[in-house]
C-alpha cells in the first residue's frame, strides 16, 4: 500500500480549527470521550469477549488511514469479518466474510467503539470527515483534499446525510461543507442527529456492498 507523496496543498492557517478554537474542540473531545469510556467500559469488555469467542483473534481491526493534514495513523475498530479465502488464497468479498455478529455490530455502529481510543490519542475527533483509505489520496481533486484541513471524526456531516448510502461526490461535498461551516454548535447538532440515525439504522451500506463501493476518483472524463 503506497502513501500519497504530493505535499498537502493547504496551510495550517486555512484550518477553521486552528488556535484557541482547536484547543476548545480538543478539550471537549477528550473530556467527552473519557466520560463515554468510563460509562460504557462494561460494553467494550462484553463485545471484546464475544468477538474472541465467536471469531477468535484478533479482536481489533487495525488499518492505517490519513488524518489531519493527511498524516497517517492507525485506526481501531472491532473486527466484524472473518479471514476466509478462496482456493487461490485471495480474501473473499467483504459481504461474504461479514459474520452475523459483525453485521449486528455494524448495524448498531458498535464496531466503532475502539475509535474512542483514537480520540483520546488525538488521531480522531468525535465529529469530522470520516477517515478513508490511504489509496484514495492520489484520487482526490484539490477541493476534495480540503476535508483534511480538520481532524477526521467518528461521525460527521456526511454520516448524518446518508452515511454509506450516498454517492462519493455528495460525501465529499458534505465533508467540505463541514470544513467551511464548522462550529461547536454544528458538532453538537451532528452528535445528536447521529444518535437518532444509529437507532434508525439508516445508511449502513449500499446495495450489494458491506459498506460502499470503492472510490475510483473523478469518473467524469
C-alpha positions in Angstrom: 0.0 0.0 0.0 1.6 3.3 -1.0 1.1 6.6 0.6 0.4 9.9 -1.1 3.7 11.6 -2.0 2.3 15.0 -3.1 2.6 17.7 -0.3 -0.7 18.8 1.3 -1.6 21.9 -0.7 -3.2 23.9 2.2 -1.6 25.8 5.1 -2.4 25.3 8.8 -3.8 28.8 8.8 -6.6 27.7 6.4 -8.0 25.2 9.0 -11.1 26.5 10.9 -9.9 24.6 14.0 -6.6 26.3 14.5 -5.5 28.1 17.6 -7.9 28.6 20.5 -10.9 27.2 18.7 -8.9 24.0 18.0 -7.9 23.8 21.7 -11.5 24.1 22.8 -12.6 21.4 20.4 -9.8 19.1 21.5 -10.7 19.6 25.2 -14.4 18.8 24.5 -13.4 15.7 22.6 -11.0 14.4 25.3 -13.4 15.1 28.2 -16.5 13.7 26.5 -14.6 10.6 25.3 -13.2 9.8 28.8 -16.7 10.0 30.2 -18.1 7.7 27.5 -15.3 5.2 28.1 -16.0 5.2 31.8 -19.8 4.7 31.4 -19.5 2.1 28.7 -16.3 0.2 29.6 -18.5 -2.8 30.5 -19.9 -2.9 27.0 -16.5 -2.7 25.4 -15.4 -5.7 27.5 -18.5 -7.7 26.6 -18.1 -7.1 22.9 -14.4 -7.9 23.0 -15.1 -11.2 24.7 -17.9 -12.0 22.3 -15.7 -11.4 19.3 -12.9 -13.5 20.8 -15.3 -16.4 21.3 -17.2 -16.2 18.0 -14.3 -15.2 15.6 -11.1 -15.7 17.5 -8.2 -13.4 17.4 -7.5 -10.6 16.6 -10.3 -8.8 18.4 -9.5 -5.5 16.8 -9.3 -4.5 13.2 -6.4 -2.1 12.5 -5.8 -0.1 9.4 -3.7 2.9 8.5 -5.7 5.9 7.5 -4.9 9.5 6.6 -5.9 12.1 9.2 -5.3 15.8 9.8 -3.2 17.3 7.0 -3.1 13.7 5.5 -0.9 12.4 8.3 -1.1 8.7 8.6 -2.4 7.0 11.8 -3.7 3.6 12.8 -7.4 3.3 13.1 -9.0 0.8 15.5 -12.4 -0.9 15.1 -13.9 -4.1 16.4 -13.4 -6.9 13.9 -16.6 -7.8 12.0 -15.3 -10.1 9.2 -13.5 -13.4 9.0 -10.3 -14.1 7.1 -11.9 -16.6 4.7 -10.1 -17.0 1.4 -10.8 -18.7 -1.9 -8.9 -21.6 -3.5 -6.3 -19.1 -4.8 -5.6 -17.7 -1.4 -7.5 -14.4 -2.1 -9.8 -12.9 0.5 -13.5 -13.4 -0.2 -15.6 -10.3 -0.9 -16.4 -8.3 2.2 -20.1 -9.2 2.2 -19.2 -13.0 2.2 -16.8 -12.5 5.2 -19.2 -10.4 7.3 -20.4 -12.5 10.2 -23.8 -12.4 12.0 -22.1 -10.8 15.0 -20.2 -8.4 12.7 -23.4 -7.4 11.0 -25.1 -6.7 14.3 -22.1 -4.6 15.4 -22.2 -2.6 12.2 -26.0 -2.1 12.3 -25.7 -0.6 15.8 -22.3 1.1 15.0 -20.8 -0.7 17.9 -17.8 -1.7 15.8 -16.8 2.0 16.1 -16.3 1.9 19.9 -12.5 1.3 19.8 -12.1 4.5 17.8 -12.7 6.3 21.1 -9.1 5.4 22.0 -8.1 7.1 18.7 -9.9 10.2 20.0 -8.0 10.1 23.3 -4.7 9.8 21.4 -5.7 12.8 19.2 -5.9 10.9 15.9 -9.6 11.5 15.6 -12.3 13.9 16.8 -15.8 12.8 17.8 -17.0 14.8 14.8 -15.3 15.4 11.5 -15.0 13.9 8.0 -14.6 10.1 8.2 -11.0 8.9 7.6 -10.9 7.0 4.3 -8.3 4.7 2.7 -4.7 5.8 2.0 -5.1 4.5 -1.6 -7.7 7.2 -2.2 -5.3 10.1 -1.6 -4.0 10.2 -5.1 -7.5 10.1 -6.5 -8.8 13.3 -4.8 -9.4 16.5 -6.6 -7.7 19.5 -4.8 -11.1 20.7 -3.4 -11.8 17.2 -2.0 -8.4 17.3 -0.2 -9.8 20.2 1.9 -11.5 17.6 4.0 -8.1 17.0 5.7 -8.0 20.6 7.0 -9.7 19.3 10.1 -9.2 16.3 12.3 -11.3 13.3 11.0 -14.1 12.1 13.1 -16.1 9.1 14.2 -19.2 10.7 12.8 -19.7 13.7 10.6 -21.9 15.9 8.4 -21.8 13.2 5.6 -22.8 10.5 8.1 -26.0 12.2 9.1 -26.8 12.9 5.4 -26.8 9.3 4.2 -23.6 7.7 5.6 -22.6 4.9 3.2 -25.8 5.1 1.1 -24.9 8.4 -0.7 -22.5 8.9 -3.7 -18.9 9.7 -3.2 -19.5 13.1 -4.9 -22.1 14.0 -2.3 -19.9 12.6 0.6 -17.0 14.9 -0.3 -19.4 17.9 -0.8 -20.7 17.3 2.8 -17.1 17.0 4.1 -16.0 20.3 2.6 -19.2 21.9 3.8 -18.3 20.9 7.3 -14.9 22.4 7.0 -16.3 25.7 5.7 -19.1 25.9 8.4 -17.5 24.3 11.4 -18.6 25.4 14.9 -19.0 23.7 18.2 -22.8 24.1 17.8 -22.6 22.2 14.5 -20.6 19.4 16.2 -23.3 19.2 18.9 -26.1 19.1 16.2 -24.2 16.3 14.4 -23.8 14.2 17.6 -27.5 14.5 18.5 -28.6 13.5 14.9 -26.1 10.7 14.8 -27.7 9.0 17.8 -31.1 9.2 16.1 -29.7 7.8 12.8 -27.9 5.0 14.6 -31.2 4.0 16.3 -33.0 4.0 13.0 -30.1 2.1 11.4 -30.0 4.3 8.3 -27.4 4.4 5.5 -25.4 1.4 6.8 -24.4 0.2 3.4 -25.0 0.5 -0.3 -26.9 -2.4 -2.1 -24.6 -5.4 -2.7 -21.8 -3.9 -0.5 -20.7 -4.5 3.0 -20.3 -0.7 3.3 -20.0 1.1 0.0 -18.1 0.7 -3.3 -14.5 1.9 -3.5 -13.7 5.4 -4.6 -12.2 5.4 -8.0 -11.6 9.1 -8.4 -13.1 11.5 -10.9 -15.1 9.5 -13.4 -16.3 12.5 -15.5 -13.5 12.3 -18.1 
